[in-house]
């Protein structure tokens, strides 16, 4: 499968039989999304930075809450979490999406605002690719993000939801997370091609560039 970052928490995941778009973001954030096509669109919560489904053309399956879903051999599990540390009293609810696609397990944490409970960790299981918010402010910060990586031990970590030159709001920058992970600067790549046989044996952080970067 091929994974491209379209900015903020929005990714295009192209598998053998289906295309998934996660958390399409409103252009007011600074990322300009060309018209997209997908078979499945996941929305972790209703904030405009994560639910701009108008960016997606054609017919698709919209998945926007907890539950189990299947479309074109892609199995999606939505897991209820919160957008803050106060059981949702500040910013509401958030849905983690676990996708089983082409033999790879992908986990998109959305705008999660708290550390993972042991129950959620058990439900997530062995994660191949983890889409991880790291920018703080409205989500977990780099400290909690790094702890999630150590606990889940995914094969690949793709940071998201952090400050870039394009983003028209203030979030923490990528370097804070890399420092917490004990890593130096990593060169971004335009896309990630991965399958079950090419997953690394130990956790690897992959930085994706967004369009026009």
N, C-alpha and C positions, 0 to 999 in steps of 0.2 A: 504494500500500500504506500501511497505518497501522502505526506502531511505538509501542508503549507500554512503559515501564519498570516492572517489577514488583518492583524492588529488587535490590541486589547486582549479579550478572551475568545476571539473568533478564529477558528481554524477550519480549513477544508481538508477532509480526510477522504481520499479516493481509494476505494478498495476494488476488488475484482468485480463485484456485482452491484455496489452501491456507493453513493457519495453522501457524506455526512457534513453538515455545517453546524458548528457549535456557537452559541451565544453571538449572533450577528449584532454588530454595534452600529449605533446611530452616527451619521457623518459629523455631527456636532463635536464628537470627541477628537476629530482630527484625522481619522483614518477614512479614506475614500474607498468604499466598496463598489466595484463594478457589479453589474447585475449578475447574480449567482444562480446556479442550478444545483439542486440537490434532491436526493430521495428521502433524506431524513434531516430535520432541523431540530436541534435540542436548545432549550431555553432554560437556564438555571434559575432565573428569577425575572421579575417584570421590569426592572429598571432599564431605561432606554439604551444604556451602554451594552445591554446583553439580550435585548429582545426585539431588535429592529428587523422583523421578518419581512418587511417590505423590500429588503435588499435581495430577497430570493424569489426568482421567477418560477413559474410552472407549478405542477402539482407535487406535493411532498407530504411526508408524514411529520406533523408537528408534535414533539414530545416535550412537555413542559411541567412535569411533576413526578412524584414518586409512583412506582409501579413497574411492571414488566411489559416490554413491547418487543415485537419482532416485525421487521420489514426487510425483504430482499436478503434473507440469510444473515441479517445483522440483529443481534440480540442486545437490547438496551434495558438496563435496570436503573431506575431512578431511586435515589436514597435521600430521605428527608434530613436536612441539616438546617443550620441557622446562619444568617448573614452577620451575626454579632456574637459576643460572648454572653449575652443576656437572654438566651432562649428566644431570640427574635423580637424582643420588646423595643429595640432601637431601630433596626433596619429590616425586620421581617425574616422570611424563610428563604432557604437556598436549597437547590437540589444538586446532589452529586450524580453524575451519569457514568455508569460503567458500561462499556461497549465491548461485546465479543464480536470480532470482525476478522475474517481471514486467518483464524487461528491465533490472533493476538488480542490480549485484554488491554483496553485503553480506559483510563479513568480521568474524567474532566471534573475538577473540584468546584467549578463555578466561582462564586464570590463567597466561599466559606469564610466565616469570621471567627472560627475557634479551632482549637486542637481536636484531633480525631479521638473519639472514645474507643475503647477496646472492642465494643460491639461493631462499630463501623469498620475498624481495621480488619476484623474477622470477616465481615461481609465482603470487603473489597478483595481479600485474598492476595494472590500473586498478580501484581500489576506489571504489564509489559511496558506501557507508555503512560506516564503521569503528566497531565497538564496542570501546572501548579501556580496559583497566584502568589506573588511575592512582594507586592508593592505597598502593603499596609494601608492605612487610612480607612478604607472601606472593607478590607479583607485582612487575613492573617499577614503578619510581617515576616521579614526574612528569618528571624529566629524560630518562629513556629513552623515556617515552611521547611527550614533545614531539619527540624526535628521530625516532621512528617516523612521526609525522605529517608532519614535514618531508621525510622520505625517500619515503613512499608517496604523499603529496599526495592523500589521498582528498577527495571532494567534501564529505562530511559526516562529522564526528567526534562520536560520542556517548560521553562518559566513563561509566565504570562502576567498580564495585568500589572505592569510596572511603567515607570516614566520613560518615555522616548521623546526625541525631538518633535515628533508629530502630535503627541498627546496633548490636548488642550486642558489639562488639569494636573494637579500636583500629586504624584505618588513617589514612593521610594524608587531608587534606580537599581539596575541590575547588579552593579558592583557590590552592593551591600549583601545580596544573597550569595554571590560567588565567594565573598570573603567568609561568610558563615560556613560555607561548604569547603573552605580551605583551597579554593581554586583561584587561579589568576584569570586574566581576560581570555575569553573564548571567542574565536572568530565566528561570526554568524554565517549560516548557510541558507540558501533560498528555499530549500525543502528537505524533508527527510524521507528517504525510501527505506522501508523496513518490512520484514516479514518474520515469521516465527523462527526461522533458521539463522537470521542475522542479528537477533537480539544479543547484546553483549552479555558476558558472564557476570559482570558486576555493574553497579550503577554508573551511568554516564549522563552528564548534563549536556544537552544539545540546545544551542541558541539559534533560533530561526529569525531571519530578517523579514520585515513586512514589506508590502509593495511600496515602491518609490523610496525605499530607504537608501 
